[in-house]
């Protein structure tokens, strides 16, 4: 189960499977798509199913930015073990290319949050950057950065770099006591968030706004199980809240 996205740009996705299926799944995907190897691959073990169903999506772009990825970006990828020293360099701007709510769950120390809600809006933010600076970008798995890197090169940026394999690769390979990552990493499945070693995080999802909520959020007076959280409590109408309460009541009955 999980999602695989196919595009002329390449393949991207996250899937789950039984351990004994691993080699056959890899072999079949490579054979079907006529590829020799994956650019990046991160494995982790869980005792539950992270996805509700299996999906294959065919898209024009792997992630939408309005510019097709027509060449490979390899030389500008920084290995996680070299990332800490690289982002500490002078004249370097560290940019989190994920959405605003992902940034709030966790990010690298000193990173810039563009505060945008759609990746397609990133070109507007990039117009504010200095072309003489080193641009170091990161995202969950690396594909958003790769798209952004090609876009910036087309716009005349010379020194554009990205974290190889994204945050997931960093959290898997870098121990917490040597890490510059603060918080947890949001993922778009039932795991919700991950910590170092790709262990399960502490976040859950608000049923009202479908955004990640922390343990601290649940202690707020604006949190109501299955109804609202501090992010959406003041924006939901009373009609919506009553509907969500009825839904939660049905869930509680079903659990019993």
C-alpha positions in Angstrom: 0.0 0.0 0.0 1.0 3.6 -0.3 1.5 6.0 -3.3 3.8 5.9 -6.3 3.9 9.0 -8.6 4.9 8.5 -12.2 6.0 11.3 -14.5 8.3 12.0 -17.4 10.5 13.5 -14.8 10.9 10.2 -12.9 9.4 8.2 -10.1 8.7 9.2 -6.5 6.7 7.7 -3.7 6.4 5.9 -0.4 5.1 2.4 -0.1 4.8 -0.3 2.6 5.1 -4.1 2.2 6.0 -7.2 4.1 9.8 -7.8 4.5 9.8 -10.9 2.3 8.3 -8.8 -0.6 11.1 -6.2 -0.6 13.4 -7.6 -3.3 10.7 -8.7 -5.7 9.0 -5.2 -5.4 12.2 -3.4 -6.2 13.0 -5.8 -9.1 9.5 -5.4 -10.6 9.5 -1.6 -10.4 12.9 -1.3 -12.0 11.9 -3.7 -14.7 8.6 -2.1 -15.5 10.1 1.4 -15.6 13.4 0.3 -17.2 15.6 1.9 -14.6 18.8 0.6 -13.2 18.8 2.1 -9.7 17.0 4.5 -7.4 18.6 7.8 -6.7 17.6 7.5 -3.0 16.0 4.9 -0.9 15.1 4.9 2.8 13.9 1.8 4.7 12.3 1.7 8.1 10.3 -1.0 10.0 6.9 -0.6 11.6 4.4 -3.0 13.2 1.4 -1.4 11.6 0.2 -0.4 8.2 1.0 3.3 7.5 -1.4 3.6 4.5 -5.1 3.0 3.8 -4.7 1.8 0.2 -2.4 1.6 -2.8 -2.4 4.3 -5.4 -0.4 4.9 -8.6 -0.7 8.5 -9.9 0.4 9.7 -13.3 1.3 13.4 -13.3 2.9 16.0 -15.6 5.3 17.0 -12.7 6.4 15.0 -9.7 5.8 18.1 -7.6 4.2 21.2 -9.2 6.4 24.3 -9.8 5.5 25.0 -13.4 8.9 24.0 -14.8 9.7 20.4 -16.0 12.7 18.6 -14.7 14.5 17.9 -18.0 18.0 17.2 -16.6 19.5 15.4 -13.6 20.9 17.3 -10.6 23.6 15.2 -9.0 26.7 17.2 -8.2 24.9 19.6 -5.9 23.7 17.0 -3.5 25.3 17.2 0.0 25.6 13.9 1.9 24.0 14.0 5.4 27.3 13.4 7.1 28.7 16.6 5.5 25.5 18.6 5.8 26.2 20.1 9.3 29.5 21.6 8.4 28.2 22.8 5.0 25.2 24.8 6.3 27.5 26.5 8.9 29.5 28.1 6.1 29.4 31.9 5.8 27.5 33.3 2.9 25.0 30.4 3.0 21.2 30.7 3.1 19.5 27.6 4.5 15.9 27.2 3.1 13.1 24.9 4.2 11.2 24.2 0.9 8.3 22.5 2.6 4.9 23.9 3.5 4.4 26.2 6.5 2.7 23.6 8.7 5.6 21.1 8.1 8.1 23.7 9.2 6.3 24.1 12.5 6.6 20.4 13.3 10.4 20.6 12.9 13.3 22.0 10.9 17.0 22.7 10.9 18.4 25.3 13.2 18.8 28.6 11.5 16.6 27.7 8.4 14.4 30.2 6.6 10.7 29.5 6.4 9.2 31.0 3.2 5.8 30.7 4.8 4.1 29.4 1.7 1.3 26.9 1.5 1.9 25.6 -2.0 5.1 24.5 -3.7 3.9 26.2 -6.9 4.3 29.6 -5.1 8.0 29.1 -4.4 9.1 31.1 -7.5 7.7 34.2 -5.9 9.9 33.6 -2.8 13.0 32.8 -4.9 12.9 36.3 -6.5 14.0 37.7 -3.1 17.2 35.6 -2.9 20.7 36.9 -3.5 22.3 35.1 -6.5 25.8 35.5 -5.0 24.9 33.5 -1.9 25.2 29.7 -1.4 21.6 28.4 -1.4 21.2 25.2 0.7 17.8 23.6 0.5 16.1 20.7 2.1 12.7 18.9 2.1 11.3 15.6 3.2 12.7 13.2 0.6 14.7 15.5 -1.8 12.4 15.7 -4.8 11.0 19.2 -4.0 14.6 20.5 -3.7 15.6 18.9 -7.0 12.8 20.7 -8.8 13.6 24.0 -7.0 17.3 23.6 -7.8 16.7 23.2 -11.6 14.4 26.2 -11.5 17.0 28.4 -9.7 19.8 27.3 -12.1 17.6 28.5 -15.0 17.2 31.8 -13.3 21.0 32.4 -13.0 21.8 31.0 -9.6 25.2 29.4 -9.6 25.6 27.9 -6.1 22.5 25.8 -5.4 22.8 22.8 -3.1 20.4 20.3 -1.5 20.4 17.7 1.3 20.8 14.3 -0.4 17.8 12.1 0.3 16.1 14.9 2.3 15.3 15.0 6.0 14.4 11.3 6.1 17.9 10.3 5.0 19.4 12.7 7.5 17.3 11.5 10.4 18.2 7.9 9.5 21.9 8.4 9.3 22.7 11.1 11.8 22.5 10.4 15.5 20.5 12.9 17.7 23.5 14.0 19.7 25.3 15.1 16.5 22.2 16.5 14.8 21.2 20.1 13.9 17.6 19.0 13.4 15.1 20.4 15.9 11.7 18.8 16.4 10.2 16.0 14.3 9.6 15.5 10.6 6.0 15.5 9.3 5.1 12.7 6.8 2.0 12.3 4.8 0.7 9.0 6.1 -0.5 7.3 9.3 2.9 7.7 11.0 2.3 11.5 11.1 5.8 12.4 12.2 9.2 10.8 12.6 12.2 11.3 14.9 15.9 10.3 14.6 16.4 6.8 13.5 13.0 7.1 11.7 11.2 6.1 14.9 7.6 7.2 15.4 7.1 10.8 16.5 4.6 12.2 19.0 2.3 14.2 16.6 -1.3 13.3 15.7 -3.8 14.8 13.3 -6.6 17.2 14.1 -9.9 16.0 12.8 -11.1 19.5 12.3 -8.3 21.0 10.1 -6.3 17.9 9.2 -3.1 19.5 10.4 -0.5 18.0 12.8 -0.9 18.7 16.5 1.6 18.2 19.3 1.1 16.9 22.8 1.2 20.6 23.9 -1.6 21.4 21.5 -3.7 18.8 23.1 -3.4 20.5 26.5 -4.9 23.7 25.1 -8.5 24.7 26.0 -9.1 25.0 22.2 -8.4 21.3 21.7 -11.4 18.9 21.5 -10.9 15.3 20.4 -12.2 14.8 16.9 -13.4 18.4 16.7 -10.8 21.2 16.9 -7.3 22.3 17.9 -5.6 25.7 18.5 -5.0 26.0 14.8 -8.7 25.8 13.7 -10.8 26.4 16.8 -11.5 30.0 16.1 -12.1 29.5 12.4 -14.6 26.6 12.5 -18.3 27.5 12.6 -20.6 26.1 15.3 -22.3 24.0 12.7 -19.0 22.4 11.7 -18.1 21.7 15.3 -21.5 20.1 16.0 -21.0 17.9 12.9 -17.5 16.9 14.0 -18.8 16.1 17.5 -21.4 13.8 16.0 -18.8 12.1 13.9 -16.5 11.6 16.9 -19.4 10.2 18.9 -20.0 7.6 16.2 -16.3 6.8 16.2 -16.3 6.2 20.0 -19.3 3.9 19.7 -17.7 2.0 16.9 -14.5 1.5 19.0 -16.5 0.1 21.9 
